[in-house]
């Protein structure tokens, strides 16, 4: 009993050890396989990592090219935006005139010449009207106390004025009508001569005002013609360039509008100056009418004195005969 029990114990211990070994073998197999699996991917990844230095230039160059390509259009766009801005800033009346079409240039030159003519007429007529009005006023003041045509002519002297022309016409008619007893016929013929002098003076003093009226009436339409021509050329340029960019459209339209500005600059002063001279000329013609009336009154006095002297002489002769 005592001999068998140790052998049984040994056998039981051996069997339990074998069972434990059999259980431990699968667990060791399961623990050994996982390290083998990551080792394979590590081996595969090793060459990939080793090959990375050989291939980087191509992937690195590929992203760089799109960035440069994106930067170039941006730079070009900024340059294009800056260029029209610079061109628009450089637009001035002189540059627009120099870059305008030949027809538009001709229109603007003609309107500038018309404006020059307007201001020349203004200066000349202002001087002329001021001088002639002063002369007529002084002449009327000098003959205010004259009693006859001869006395009035002596008071005026050799200074030429429209009143001197009236006095000369009256003296000529009185001399030509000597021996005619009809005073009405003499006065009528003198009044006809006065009317001719008034009409001649009106034509002389209105010289240049017709040109002012023409410039004031036609200059806006001439400028409008230049505008229409310039806008037409602008649209033709737009169709050729196939773009509606403001930098392409603005210069032509600005040149066209400049022609309209020239037309208004020529027309507005011409109209204002014409209206001013119409009022001033009307006032001057009233002075001329006063001068004509003064000459007519002097002629009538001379005729009355002639008849009085002739009647007095006849009466004296009749008394002497008796």
Secondary structure, 3 states (H helix, E strand, C coil): CHHHHHHHHHHHHHHHHHHHHHHHHHHHHHHHHHHHHHHHHHHHHHHHHHHHHHHHHHHHHHHHHHHHHHHHHHHHHHHHHHHHHHHHHCCCHHHHHHCCCHHHHHHHHHHHHHHHHHHHHHHHHHHHHHHHHHHHHHHHHHCCCCCCHHHHHHHHCCCCCHHHHHHHHHHHHHHHCCCCCCHHHHHHHHHHHHHHHHHHHHHHHCCCHHHHHHHHHHHHHHHHHHHHHHHHHHHHHHHHHCCCCHHHHHHHHHHHHHHHHHHHHHHHHHHHHHHHHHHHHHHHHHHHHHHHHHHHHHHHHHHHHHHHHHHHHHHHHHHHHC
